[in-house]
Amino acid sequence: MDAKVNIQTYMQQVGERARAASRRLASIDSGTKNKALLAMAEEIEAQQASLLEANAIDLEAGKKNGLDDALLDRLALNPERVTGMAEGIRQIVALADPIGSVTDLSYRESGIQVGKMRVPLGVIGIIYESRPNVTADAAALCLKAGNAAILRGGSEAAHSNQAIAKCIQAGLKTAGLSVDCVQVIETTDREAVGLLITMPKYVDVIVPRGGKGLIKRVSAEATVPVIKHLHGVCHVYIDGKADIDKALAVAFNSKTQRYGTCNTMETLLVDSVIAETILPTLGKMYTDVGVELRGCEKTCKILVTAIPATEADWDEEYLAPILSIRIVDGIDAAIEHCHQHSSGHTESIVTDDYSRARRFLAEVDSSSVMVNTSTRFADGFEYGLGAEIGISTDKIHVRGPVGVEGLTSQKYIVLGDGHIRK
């Protein structure tokens, strides 16, 4: 960003370029888009050393600025995560291109044919914090779906995001596409966010990814439609008819596989008929890896290492090695707890009872509902979407992990041969 250009002028220029690029992208063939994506993946792998070097600068600054362990974990890149970024892009290449597909084409009595065509949304603004891999994921998903993207990462990941942006630009140039197809905002000025979310002339939808403060601000101030989830208070319910080994594995992995993610379990619900059997073993597993346990009164009687949970704990997204545990009287109480305290992200039941599993799937109203598996699978990569631009807990226009198809819309098409309405 040129220092002589003020922030309002800069953002308007970004918007104008994105809108122009989106109109060109709408007619770009799949082969060209895939060529750009493959070139991005190759460039990310080739530039691993420079990406890690840029990330080290951000990590060092983050530590000096007092970022907590969960945020530092989200911010960190390592060789495996860099490889994962490239692999995620290649998975998106392998997906079918939804743009231009026609469905539900049928004849009407008048003789016309009516159907629906899948089309890009246009320009997508993504506002995110900490995770630099979002830069690559979002760019790839938006491009595959024929959308131009304006990406605004957090200041704590500025060096990492700009290093990844160079890889994205190299890929676009390789395929002969304009670098305006994906623009990463260069300024860390917070005013850029306020301007981006109030530019309906240039931006068609906003996707915020970050903490509650960011999501609340965007939701309150945006004049552009928003795809969002506020936070992830996810639950695992161990039913009275659960297989013990499965329950131990699912409950432990859901919490400890990674602490600082929105699909990490924050509250464990345990059927009272199985609590005394499973909680001592599970409690030791948690405490052995340093997880702080906060339990209801019944839980604290079984687990001497647990401290009493407050009412606020049932609504808390810890993003840390802290877990709330509540003993409930059966599946009805478990479902009711989810209705009262879930953020609508992901809930899982562990049970060998088919009827109870079906009830849980039908009655729990979250974007992902699971049976006998870890909540950590609630992820676009794991769902075969290649990657995700975010997870929506809204019910319109898309719900759950937002992949390529979630970044498109449909328009009606009508085919005739000189037909007129009588």
LINQUIBEL-V847479 format. One record per helix or strand of 3 or more residues. SS is the DSSP state (hx for helix, st for strand). FROM is the first residue (numbers start at 1). LEN is the number of residues. If there is no record, write none. Layout:
SS:FROM:LEN / SS:FROM:LEN
This chain:
hx:7:19 / hx:30:17 / hx:48:17 / hx:69:7 / hx:79:16 / st:102:6 / st:113:8 / st:123:6 / hx:133:12 / st:148:5 / hx:155:20 / hx:179:3 / st:182:3 / hx:191:6 / st:205:5 / hx:212:10 / st:234:5 / hx:244:13 / st:265:7 / hx:272:17 / st:292:4 / hx:297:6 / hx:311:5 / st:322:7 / hx:331:11 / st:346:5 / hx:354:10 / st:368:4 / hx:375:3 / hx:405:3 / st:408:8
